[in-house]
Amino acid sequence: LAPDSLLVATTFSNIGSVLSSQRRLSDALKMYDKARVIQEKLAQDSLSLVTTYNNIARMYEEVLLLEQSLQFVRKAILILKRPRLNLPPDHPFYLTLQYFEGTLLFRRGEYDAAF
């Protein structure tokens, strides 16, 4: 198994999820970041990368780094808008990320943008 395969990325992501559930946020973020690096190289238009971006955004939100969180949410949304994925604008994943983006903007005091 190559050290930069998508299976390894999935493993890193799964470990990140376990660490997150244990409230070991810094360690979880490191695992998600390892998954991100591989996925950005091998699966730029994938829903797995969207999930990893979302997971990273959640970690940053947990430690109140809202700007960093917002950056990853927006990266995830951009992937979902790519024609290759052919997702409708009312796809649940897309709507969930838009809601998350609005919540982050609201928490930052950007009320007009959040609406």
Protein Blocks (a to p, Z undefined) as FASTA:
>chain_A
ZZkbfklmmmmmmmmmmmmmnopaklmmmmmmmmmmmmmmmmmmbfklmmmmmmmmmmmm
mnopaklmmmmmmmmmmmmmpmklopafkbfklmmmmmmmmmmmmmnopamlmZZ
